[in-house]
Amino acid sequence: MNMSRPQSGNTQLIGLVAVVVVLLVALGVVFLGGNQEEPVTTQDNLPEEVTQVDAGTLEGQPAQVERNPDVGGPNREEVSTPTMLDDFGDAIGGMVSGMVVDDQGNAIAGATIAVSQRFSAGVQIRGYNDDERFTSNTDSSGRYRLRELAAGIDMNMWVYADGYAPTQAPPFQALEAEGQELPPVVLKSGYSVTGTVKDEGGNPLQATVVMSMQPRDAFRAGAPDEQAADDRALGREVEVLCDDEGAFVFSNLADGIWILRADHEGFAREEVRPLMLMQGQAVEPQFLTLGDEHIISGVVLNDQRMPVADALVSVARTQPRPVLSDFTRTREDGTFDVTGLQDGIYGLSVQAEGYTNGRSGRLEANTQGLEIILQQKANVSGRVTGPQGAVADFSLEVFRTRRGNPTYGMTGTTFEFSGTDGTYVLENLDPGSYILLARARGMAPTWSSSFMLQREDVSGIDVMMQAGARIEGRVIDANGKPLANTTLSLHGNDYDPDQIDSLFGAALNDPNNVPKLEVRSGADGRFVMENAYLGSVQLFIQHQTHMPTLLPLDLQEGQVAQTGDIELYRGATIYGTVLGADGKFLAGGTVNLGRKDGASFFNRTMTVDARGRYRFDGLRAGTYEIVAFPPANENVFLFPAEGDKQSVYVQEGEEKEVELKSTV
C-alpha cells in the first residue's frame, strides 16, 4: 500500500485507556534548536503582528465552517516545485508560526518553545540537532516561528514562560509546501502544591524539595543529569527550600503526573509518586517524613585497576516497592557515594565513556567498599580500497549482526574519514558482533565481512569497493504528465511495500540489507540515482497521490540503467475537515484510517493541521474505517467513540470528502 512521505508509517496504537496508562506511569514505566535560516519554500500569507487576541477565539475556530478549496478537493493541483531535503532525506516543510498568550488574550513575550519529535510506532526517531529538538522564543508581540522542520513528521511542542504554568500544546506536522499558523497557546497560572517536611521525631527540616514531571517524550537523549538540567530549564523540574517550619510551596505547575521528592543531608530521601495534577482539581497538602539515611559507596576501576573518573553511577531499589532511584558521578580517584537512600535491596549500574557498562545486583543498603571493574571497549581497524587503489574519503556505518536474524541492526553510529590512505580505526565499540557499511563518492555502498569484538582489538577488516551503478528514468501519470516529487528508493528482492502501512512501518530495515538510497524526481518527472547498490534489487516508486509500483533491476558495476518512463496510476483519496465536540476545528487531533477488507494489516494516522484538515492519498480501492480523536499527551491514549467512526468505500482515482467529528 502506498503512503506519502508526510504520512509514512505514522501508526499509533489506540485503545489504551488513560487510567491504565496512569497506573503504568505510577509503577515507573516510561515510554520512551535554535531557529535556522528560513528555507526557500511556498508560504501561506501569515497574519500581521498582533499583541492581543480575542479571548473568545483562543481555543479554536467557530463551529460555522465554510467549504475551503484548500482542503484538497478533486481540483487540487500537483506540487511541481523542487523539494528541499534535510540531512535525513525528509522534505523541509514550510514555516510553522503562532502566538503565546495568557488567559486574557495578552501576548506573552520571551516564552520558550521547545519542539521534539513525537513518538509514532513505525517511524524512525530523527536526531534533530543533538537532542532531537528545535527551539524558539516569542518576540515582543508574543509570536514564535519554527523553520526547516521536516514535513509530515509528528512533533510535540512544550511552551514555558516565567510566572505561568508550562504546557504541552497540541501536536502538529509541518506542511511540505505551505506555511502554517497554529492556534494560540494559552498559558495559565497552573497548580500549587504545599506541604511540610519533618524528621521521625516531628522536628521540621529545611529540606530541599524537588518536583519532577514524569517524562512525556518516548525517547530522550543524554544522561540523567543532562535530562534533569533540560527539564529545569523548561519548568518540568522545579526546586524549593523549606522554611524554618519545614513548609514548602510550589506554584505555576503544569498539568500532568509528577514525582515529589524531599532531601536533607543525613536523612533518607522521601518520595511521593504519582502526584496527579489534572483537570483543575485541588491538591491536598503533602506531609513528608524523612528517616535514617543509608549509603552505597565504592570505587570504579578499569581492567588495569586505574580509577575511572566522572563515571555515572545509578542505583534503583528493587525491594521493597515502590522503585526508588538515584545517581551520582565518580570522583577523580574513582570513588563514589550514593547518599540519602532508604533501606532495601538495590541494583547498581555504571557507565563511562570508552568502557563497557558495569553492573552489580542485589546490594543491601549501606553496602560499603564496593568495587566495580569496567572493561575498556575494543577497536576495529582496516583499509578501504576501490578499483584505483586506496579510497581517501569515505564513511563507515556500524551495524549489528544477530544470531538467527538475517537483517542487520542499526546502531546509529557513523564515522567520517577524509584525506586518508584508506586506513581507518573505529574506537570504543561495545562487545558484540558487527558489520560495517562503507560509502564513498562514485562507489556502490559495500558491506565488510562480519566480525566479533570482545576485549581485544580486531584488525584486517578491509572493504573492497566497486564503482556503483547509475539509474535514470522518468515518472509519469496515466496521461503522460510528469510526476514531480516522486520518491524512488532501492530495496532487496524480499521487500514488501505493504510493510509501510503495517504496525512497524518505516522502522523495519530492508530484509535483504540493501543500504538505504533514495531520490526524488524533479519538476519534469526525471530522476537520477547515483552510486546504486549492485546486484538483484527492486526500485520502489511512490508518489503522494498515486499508487506505488516495484521495478526489478539487475545492476552491474559502472552500469547506467535506463528505466524509461515509469507509469503510476492515481490512487483514491479520502480528505476533509475535523471538528471537536465543541464544534471548533480539532487542530492537533489525530485521524486514524484502517482497512475493513483485505488480507494484510493496514493502518495510517495523521495529525490534523491548524485549519482542521486531513488528507489520505494513494489509497487502493476498498472499504476503509476512519475516525478522529482529540490531542492527548504521549502517556494517555483515548478510546474514540464508536459513533464517531465512519465506513467509506473508494475506487482507485476517486476523491471522497468525509467530514469528521470527535465527541470525546
N, C-alpha and C positions, 0 to 999 in steps of 0.2 A: 504494500500500500504506500502511496506517496504521502509525503509530508513536507511542506515548505520549510525552508530554513527557520523562519520565525517560530514555527510550531514544533520543530524537530524534537521528538522524544519527550515532550513536556507531559509525562504521565505522572499523575499524583494519585496516591491511594486515599480514597474517601471511604467513609463508613466507620471511622473511629469516633466514638462519642467523646465529648470534652471531659466527662467525668473519668473515663478510663485513662485518658492521657494525663489528667491531673494526678491520678494515683501513681502512674508510672513516673512522673516527674518527682513525686514525693519520695519515691524509692531511689531517686538519684539516677534515673535513666535519662540520658541526654542525647537527643537526636542531633547528632551532628549528621590617593585620590586627588589629589587636588585637581581642580579644573584644568583641562588641557586646551590646546589650540582648537578653535572651532573648525569642524570638518566642512568640506565642500559638499553640501547636500541640500536637497529641496526642503524648504521650511514653510510651515503654515505662517500666516501673519499672526505674530504673537501680540498679546494685548499691551496697551500702553502701560507705563509705570503707574502704579497706584499705591496709595498709602493706607487706604481704608476700604473694607469690603462690607457690603450689607450683611449683617449677621444672619439674616434670614436665608441667605444663599450659600452659607458656608458648607453645609452638608451635602450639596449636590444640586442638580437642576430640577426645576419643577416638573410635575407629572405630565403636563401637556407636552407631548413630544411630536415635532414635525418630522415628516419623512425627509431624509437628507441624502442626496445622491452620493455623498462621500462615504456612506456606509458601505458601499460596494455592491451596487446593483448590476444588472446584466450589461450595462453600457460602460462599465469601468474600463479605462484604458490600461494597457500593459505599461509597466515602468520600463523604459528603454535607456535611461541614463546609466552611465557606468557606475558600478557599485564599489565603494571603497571598503577594503577589508582590514581588520585589525590583525594583531600578531597571532591570533588563534584561528584565523580563517573565517571569522564571523563578519557579516556585513555591519558597517558602522551606521548606527541609527541617527535620526535627527535629534536636535537638542530637546531635552526634557526640562521644563521650567515650571514654576509655581510660586506660591506665596506661603509664608508662615504668619499666622495671625493669632491674637488672643480670642477669648470667647465673646468679646465685644466687637470683633472685626478689626481691631487696630493692628497694624503691621508690627512685626517683631524683627528688629534689626539684630544682626550678629548671631543668629541661630545657626547651629551646626547641622548640616545634612550629611549623614553617613549612609552610603549605599553599598550593599553587599549582595552577591548572587544568592537567590533563593533556591533552596534545595528542591529539585524535582527528580523523582525516580526516573532513571534512564538518561539523564542529562549530565554530561561531564562538568565538573567544577572547574571553571577557568580561574587562572591566577591573576585576577585584575589587580594591578600594582602588586606590592609584595603581600598584601593581606586580603586580596580579593575585594577591595573597597575603593570607590571613588568618594571624595568628599567635596562639599561646597559650603559656603556661608551666605546667609541672606545679607543683602545690601541695606542701605538706609530706608528703602521702600519695602523691606520685608521680602524681597524676591531672591530666588536662587535659580541657578542654571547648571545643568549637567550636560556635558558634551562628550561625544565619542564613546558612548556606551554601545555594546553590541546589540544589534536589533534582535528582537524576539526572544531575549534571554530574560527569564523572570528575575526581578530584582526586589529586595526588601529595602525600605527606607526608614531610617531612625532619625528623629529630629530632637535636638536638645538645645535649650536656652536657659541661662541663669534666671532663677525666680519662677520657673514653670516646671511642671512635671514633663519629662521627655515622653515621647510617644512613638509607637511604630505606625507609620502611615500605611494606607493600603498598598499592596504590591503593584508593580507596573512593569511594562515592557517598553523599551524604546522602539519606535516605529522606523522601518527601513528608509522610507522616502518622505517622511513627514515629521515636522516638529509637533510637540505635544505639550499642552498646558494642563497640568494636573489640578484637581480640585485643591483649594486652600487646606493646609494642615493647621488644625486648631489646637493650640496648647492651652492647658488649663492649670489650675493650682495643684491638682492631684491629691494624693493621700498623705496623711500624717500618722506616724506611729510613735507612741510614747511608752515609757516603762522605767524600770529600775533594775540595778544590778547590786546584789549583796553576796556576802560570803555565807557559809553554812551556819554561822553564829548570828546572822541577821545584821551584820555591820555593813554599811554602804561602802561601795568600792568605786573609785574614779576610774572605771574600766573604759577601754576603747571598744566601741560598739560599731559594727560594720553590717550594712545591709547590702546583699548582692542578689541581682536578678538571676533566676535560672536562665541559662543560655537559650536564646531563640534561634541562633544560627545552627544549621545542621553540621557544618564543618567550620572549624576555627583554626587559624594559623597561629603559630607562636607558642612559647612555653607558658605555663600558668601565670607567672609573674608578669609576662608581657600582655597576656589577655586581661589580667586584672587592671593594669595600667590603662589599657584601652577602654575598659568598662568605666573606670573612674572619670576619664575624660568625657564620657558620653552620658553620665548620670545613671549608669546601670550598677554602679557600686558607689556607695556613699558611707562616710565615716564621721562619727561624732565622739566626743569625750564626755563621760558622765560628770555631773557637778558634784559638789560636796555631799549631797544626799544620795548619790548613786543614780540620779534621774537622768534620762536622756530623751531627746525629741528629734524625730526626723520629719522633714517637710518636703513637699513637692516630689513625692514618689510616684513613679509611673504605675499604670495598671499592669498587673502580671503576678507571677509567682516568685516569691523572694525567700532568701535564707537570712536569718538574723543571727549574728554571732557576737559574743562578748569575750574579750581577752583582758587579762590583767596579770602582770608579772607575778610569778609564784603560784598561780592558780590554774586549774584545768579550764580549758576553753569550753563554753556552753553554746549550743546552737538551738534555734527553733526553725524547723523546716517541715512542711512548706508553710509559708505565711502568705495567705491569699489576699491580694489587693485587687478586687474585681467588682464590677457592676455598681460602683459607688457606695458599697457597704462600709459602714464604720468598722474600725479595727479596735478590738479591746486592748487595754494596756498589757504590756508584756513584762513578766516578772522572772528574772533570771538569777539563779543561784550558782555560784562558782565553788567547786570543790577542790580537793587536793590535786596538785599537778603531777603528771607522770612525764618522763622524758625518755626518748630513744636517742642514743648517741653512738658515734663510732668514727671510722675513718674509711676513706675511699682511696684505694691504691691501684696502680696499673700492674701488669704482669711482671714488671721489673721491680715491683714494690716501691715505686716512687709515688708521692702523693699526687692526686688529681684535684686541682683547684677548680672552683666555680662549677662543680657538678651539681645537677639538680637532683635533690633527694626528696622523694614523695612518699608519704605514708597514707594508708587508708585502713580504718578499723573494720574488720570483718565480723567480729563478735564482741559484744552483743550488738544488735541493731539499735538505732539507725547507723548507717555508714557515716563515719566522720573522717575527713581527710585534711591534710596539711602538707606543706612543702617548705624546704629551705635550700640553701646552697652551701657547698663546702668552702672552708677557708683555704688560705694559701698552703697550709700543711695537710690539706685533705680531710681535716676533721669536721664533724657536723654535730649539731644538737637540734632535734625536733622537740620543741618545748610545748607546754600548755596542753598536753594530751590527757584524755580521760583514761580510766582503767579499761583494759580489754586486750584483744588479740589483733595484731596489725600485720599487714603486708607492706613491704618496702621495695621501691624500685629506684634505680639511679641511672641518670642519663648524662653523658658528657660527650662533647664533640670529639670525634676521632676514635671513639671507643664503642664497643658493643654495650647494650644495656645490662645492668646488674640487678639482681633480684634476691630478696630474702623473704620467705613466707613464715607465717605463724610466729610472730615475735610478740613476746609479752611486753606490755607497757613497763617502762623502767629498765629496758634492756640497755646495758652499758658495754662499751668496748667492742661493738660490732665491727667486723672487718669485711669490706666489700672489695673484691678484686675485679677490675674491668680489663677485658681483653682488647688490645689495640686492633682496630679494623685493618683489613688487608688491602693491598693494592693489586691492580692488574695492569699489565703493560703489553705493548706490541707495536705493530707497524701497519700503516695503511698505504697500499700501493695501487696504481692503476696501470693501464696499458703502456704508459710512457715512463713508468717508474714511480717514485715516491709522490704521494699526494700532499701538497703543502698546506692546504686549507680544507678542513673537514670538521664535521661534528660527529659525536658518538653519543647515542642514546642508550641507556641501560634498561634492559627488560629482564624479568624473572622467568625462568623456566620452572614448570611444576610437574611433578610426577603424576601421570595419569591424565594430564590436561595438555593437549597439543597447542593450545593458544597461549601465547606469551603474555605475561602480566606486566602492565605498565608500572614504572616506578616514578615517572615524572622527573627523572634526573637526566640532564643533557649536558655534555661538555663540549666546548668550542675550542678548536685549535687553529692557529694561523701562523704562516711563515715557518713551518717546521720541515724537518726532513722526513716526515711521515711517521715518526715515532710518537708514542703517547704513553702517559701514565695516568691512570684513574686511581685516585687515592680515597682511602677511608670508606670502603664498601663493607656493608654488613655481611656476615657469613651467609652463604646461600648459593643457589645455582643460577647462573646468569647467561645472557647472550647479548651481544652488542649490535646496534644498527648504525652503520656508517652512511653518512650523506655527504656529497661533495658536488660542486657545480660541474655539470656535464656528465655526471656519473649516475648510474642506476643505484638506488638505495640497496645496500648489501648487508646481509647478516654475517656475523662472525660465527665461528664454532662456539658451542656452549662450553661453559667451564664452571667449576665448583670452587668457591672461596671458603677457606676455614681461617686459621690463624696465619698461615704462610702466604706470602705474595705469590701471584701467578704471572708468569711471563710467556711470551711467544703467542699471544692471541692476535694473530695477524689477520688483516682483512684485505682481500684482493678484489678491487672494484673493476667494473666494466662500464663502457660507455652506455648510457641509458637510451631508451627508445624515445621517440617523439610521436605524439598522436595529434593529428589535425583533423578538423571537420567543421560542420555547421549544424545547428539545431534549428528546425523549422516546425511550424504547426501544420495542420492538415490542409491549409490553404496555401502553403508555401511561404508564409510570412516568417521572417527570422524571429527567434525567441531569445530575447536578451536575458541576462542574469540567470541562465540555466546553470545549475550546479552539476559538475561531472566529477566523479570520484572513481578511483581504481580499487578493485576488490578481487578476492580469490574465487575459485570456481564454486565453492560451497556457500558463498554469501547469499543470504536470503533477504531481499529488501523488505519483506513483511516484518522483519525484526524491528524496524524503525518505529512501528506503532505497537510494539509489544511492551511487556511490563518493564524490561530493562532498556529497551530502545537504543539510543545512540551510545550508551555506555559500554555496549558489547564490542569487543575487539573483533577484527576480521578473523574468521575461523581458519583461514589459511595463512595468517600472519603476513598478508600483503601490507607493506607500510602505507600509512595514510598519505594520499596525494589527491588534491582537489583543486579544480579551477572553475572559473565561471565564463560563460560566453559573453561576448561583447554585444554592442547595440546591433550589429549585423548578424548576430547568431553564431559567429565563428568563435572557435576556441583553439588553443594550443596547449598541450600538456607536455612539458619538458621532463627529461630525466625519469621516465617511467620505469617502473619495476619490470624485470624481464621474465618471460615465461608465459604460461597459460593463465590469463586473467579475464576479468569482466569489467567493462566500463559501465557504471551506473549513471544514468542520466535522469535528473529530476528537475521539474520546474514548478513554481508555486501553484499555478492554475492547471497544469496538465498532468496526466498520468505518467509515471516513470516507465523506463524500459532498461533492459540489460543488453549490452552488446559484447559477445565473446571476442577476445583478441588473443593472438599468439605473438608476443613481442620478442624480437631478437636484438642483439647488441647493435647500437647505432642505427636501427631501422627507423624510417619515417612511415608511420602507419596512417593512411588516409581512410577516414571513415565515410567520407561523402556526406550527404545530407541525412541527418537523423530526424525522423518524423515523430513528433509526440501528439497525442490526441488529448483534447481538452477533457478534464475530469469534471465531476459535479462540484457544486459549491453550495454550502449552507451558510447563510450570513444573517445578520440582523442586529438589533439592539437589545439591551438587557435593563430591566427596571427592578429596583429593590422593592421591599414591602412597603416603603414609604412613597412609592411612585416616582422616585428620582433615579437617574442613571446610576447603575451599580459599578462605578469606576473601581477598578482593582479587584472585582469579583472574578470568579472562575466559571468557565463554561466547559462542561465535560461532554465529549462525544464518544459514544460506544456503538459498536456494530451489533444489530439484533439478529442478523443472519450471517452466514459464512462460517468456515471451519476454523480459521485462525483467530487468535485473540487480537482485538483492535481497540485501542483507547487513545484518544488525544485530549489534551486540555489546552486552554489558552486563557490568558488574563484579559479581562475586559478593559478597553482603553478609556481615556478620560472622557470620551464622548459616548460612552456606553456601548461601543461597537465590538463585535466579534466577527470572525470570518474563518471558515474552514474550506480550503481549496483542494483541488486534485483528488477528489473522492471517487472511488469506484461506485458503480450502480449498486443500489441495495437499500435496505431499511436501517435507519440509524435511530438511536435514542439520544436525546440531547436534553441537558438540564443545566441550570445555573445556580450558584450559591454564593453567598457574600464573602468578603475577605475574612480571613482568620489567620492568626499567627501560626508559626510552624509547630507549636506544641498542641494545637487544638484543631481538629477537623470536624466538620459538621455533616450530619445527615441531610441531604436535600429532601424536601417534602415530596412524597410520591405524586401529589397533584401538580407539581411543577414540571414533571418530566413530560416530554413530547416525543412522539414517534414520527419520523419523517422518512419518506421514500423519495429517492432522487435517481434520475437516469444520468448516464455519462453525458457531459456537456450542459446539463441543466443547472440553472442557478435558482435557488429557492430561498426566499426570505422567511425567517422564523423569528418572531418576536418572543422574547423570554421574560419571565418574571420570577423572582425568588421571593417566596413568602416566609423564609426562615428569618 
